[in-house]
Structure formats: structure tokens, C-alpha cells
Amino acid sequence: MPLELRVRKKPRLLVVLLVVQFLLISLQVPVGAKVSLLNRIIFSVLSPVQHGLASAVGGVRGLWIQYAYLRHVQRQNQALHRELFVLREENEFLRNWLRELKSEKDIRDATARWRDDLEIASVIGLDATNIHRSAVIDRGTVHGVRKDMPVLDRNGCLIGRVYGTVAGREAHIQLITDSECGVSVLAGSPPAVVILKGLGDGTCELKYLLDSGPTLAAGDRILTSGLDGLYPPGIRVGTVINVKRDGTLFQKVRVKPFFDIAGFGQVAILKRPARDYFPEGGR
């Protein structure tokens, strides 16, 4: 670099350094209650940032507290929902047992047994080819679910039974509306033992009810008989929607199940064999 250029730069650099030093000294001059101008500037610049950070942290903390509270409430609601579900099922079964059980001890034993043997599951899928044929639930062998266990809806009405594939955490249930499903039921008064057969369209029909048998009318209730060894007796199945007598050997009776496939949510699985739900000496 030429000597002349270097000489010219030195005075300029000196002037810049003096100006910077003067500004720094000025910033350190106390203003008011012994607070430097620099501190005031820094405070003015950083104060909004600090306020924003505090508000953000407070907001996140509030959201977290609210989330934790909602989670707690959700768990409580789930527990209460399950308890209500169990009570509905228990109430329905107790109505049936009270007609058969003779002593208070029998009732207490039956109730305790019922609570231990009820598994609650959620429906997670329906048959893609025919929704009235089968469904998939989120319980399997790890929950003690086995083939042929009865499945009830939230009101204690019969839906069907566990069948086919039972995986660790999933199982298939056959609906009573499946055309390949048959259930032993009681119909009429005095009750006749007949077979309820699914029609595959959301309804069922009674098979082998003699024309000379009991007279049925629309609205009559159909209950399980327990004689097929799959379902406990007295479970509500459906109501009669029409009856035809055409002079043949058997009546033609159409039945609408109590369960509503559109409202499928939670279901109850009875984990004991059907024979265990009979009172001693009841069969």
C-alpha cells in the first residue's frame, strides 16, 4: 500500500475511534436515579421481548395445566361410562336371575360372578360385504376372549357370539342377523322353544314354530332359551314385527333384533360358559 494512502487513513481512523468513545461515554452518563443511558436503552429494547417471552411461557403453562385437567376428566368420564355400561348389563341379568334364584346368597354370588366375567369391548369394524353378518372388536385372547362367548349390546340385548378368528387383541363376532346364525329362543305364551335364524338383511325369522303352537303378535318379545348351550337363558333378542299363517305346518314369524347396528359402540362379552349362568338345578 502506498505510504500516502496509509497516512490519509490514520486521521480518519482516529476520528472514528474518538466518536465511538464519545458515544460510549455519553451512554454511561447517569440519567435520573443513577441509571445509565445505556441501561435505559437496553431495558427499552429487551423489555418487550422479556414481556413476550413471559406471556408465551405463561400461555404454554396454562395450556399444559388445562390439558392435564382435561385428561383427568376424560379418564373419569371413561371410568363412569364403563361403570354405567356394567350396571346396565347387570340390571338386565339380575331381572332374569331373580325369577329363578331362590335365596339371597344365590343373588349375591351371581352378582359377584357377573362382575368378574364381563369384558367390555369396542366395535372397530363391520363386514365390508354385508354389515349384518359380522363385526370386529378390539379384544382378543390376551383379554381372555375365546370362541363362542356371547356378545351383548349396551342394554344387555343379544348381538351374537365370538367366532372365527380370535387374535391377541382382536376378535370377530357373528351377528344374530347373519343368515348362517341360529339361536335357540322362547316364543309365545306358553313359551315354545324354536330357532331364531338370521336373514342377512338386519332382521330374523323364527323357524319351526308349529301352526298349532302359541299365537304371536307384533310387539311380542323373544328371549333366549339357553338350550343351545351357547347363550344364557332370558337374554332379550328382539320383537315380533309380523306373523303369517298360510295353512302350512309352520308359522312365518319375522323378528327385529333389539340391538341397533347404527349405534354400535361398546359391547359386552360374557366370558363364562353359558351353563354357568344357570341357577343350580335350573336346567
Buried (B, 14 or more C-beta within 10 A) or exposed (E): EEEEEEEEEEEEEEEEEEEEEEEEEEBEEEEEEEEBBBBEEEEEEEEEEEEEEEEEEEEEEEEEEEEEEEEEEEEEEEEEBEEEBBEBBBEBBBEBBEEBBEEEEBBEBBEEEBEEBBBBBEBEBBBEEBBBBBBBBBBBEEBEBEEEBBBBBBBBBBBBBBBEEBEEEBBBBBBBBBBEBBBBBBBBEEBBBBBBBBBBEBBBBBBEBEEEBBEBEEEBBBBBBBBBEBBBBBBBBBBBBEBEEEEEEBBBBBBBBBBEBEEBEBBBBBBBBBEEBBBEEBE
